[in-house]
Amino acid sequence: MSAHHTYKKLEMVGSSANSIEEAIENAIAECAKTVSNMDWFEVVETRGHIVDGKVGHYQVTIKIGFRIKYS
């Protein structure tokens, strides 16, 4: 077994009408449907949509790191 890990990063964009945290959770949940061995994420951009002077929805760009498995 290797003593080191090698990672690949994917960039995902999640959105939510409720919160930044939910936007992050939505992006991770969608990614988890097809990617295994996810270990960490970093938020690289946060933005939102304004409707009638209020927050309409939040949008967050994240990078998700997942471990590469060796045979």
C-alpha positions as CSV (number, residue, x, y, z in Angstrom):
1,M,0.0,0.0,0.0
2,S,1.3,3.4,-0.9
3,A,2.2,5.9,1.8
4,H,1.1,8.9,-0.4
5,H,-2.1,10.0,-2.0
6,T,-2.6,11.5,-5.5
7,Y,-5.6,13.8,-6.0
8,K,-7.5,15.1,-9.0
9,K,-9.6,18.3,-8.7
10,L,-13.0,18.9,-10.3
11,E,-14.7,22.2,-10.6
12,M,-18.4,22.3,-9.8
13,V,-21.0,25.0,-9.5
14,G,-23.9,24.6,-7.0
15,S,-26.8,26.9,-6.4
16,S,-29.5,27.3,-3.8
17,A,-32.3,29.7,-3.0
18,N,-31.6,29.3,0.7
19,S,-27.9,29.7,1.5
20,I,-24.3,29.5,0.5
21,E,-23.9,26.4,2.6
22,E,-26.8,24.6,0.8
23,A,-25.3,25.6,-2.6
24,I,-22.0,23.9,-1.5
25,E,-23.9,20.8,-0.3
26,N,-25.9,20.6,-3.6
27,A,-22.7,20.7,-5.7
28,I,-21.1,18.0,-3.5
29,A,-24.2,15.8,-3.6
30,E,-24.4,15.9,-7.4
31,C,-20.7,15.2,-7.8
32,A,-21.0,12.2,-5.4
33,K,-23.5,10.5,-7.8
34,T,-20.6,9.8,-10.2
35,V,-17.3,10.4,-8.3
36,S,-15.9,8.3,-5.5
37,N,-13.1,8.9,-3.0
38,M,-13.9,12.6,-2.5
39,D,-11.8,14.0,0.3
40,W,-12.0,17.8,0.4
41,F,-13.4,21.0,-1.3
42,E,-12.4,24.6,-1.6
43,V,-14.7,27.5,-2.4
44,V,-13.2,29.5,-5.2
45,E,-16.0,31.9,-6.1
46,T,-19.3,33.1,-4.5
47,R,-22.0,35.1,-6.2
48,G,-25.7,35.5,-6.3
49,H,-28.7,36.7,-8.2
50,I,-30.7,39.7,-7.0
51,V,-34.5,39.8,-7.5
52,D,-36.5,42.8,-6.4
53,G,-33.7,44.1,-4.2
54,K,-33.3,40.8,-2.4
55,V,-31.2,37.7,-2.8
56,G,-32.9,35.4,-5.4
57,H,-30.4,32.6,-5.1
58,Y,-26.8,31.9,-4.2
59,Q,-24.2,30.3,-6.5
60,V,-20.9,28.9,-5.4
61,T,-18.0,27.5,-7.5
62,I,-16.0,24.9,-5.6
63,K,-13.2,22.6,-6.4
64,I,-13.5,19.0,-5.1
65,G,-10.5,16.9,-4.5
66,F,-10.8,13.2,-4.9
67,R,-8.1,10.5,-4.4
68,I,-6.8,8.6,-7.4
69,K,-6.8,4.8,-6.7
70,Y,-4.0,2.7,-8.0
71,S,-4.4,-1.0,-8.8
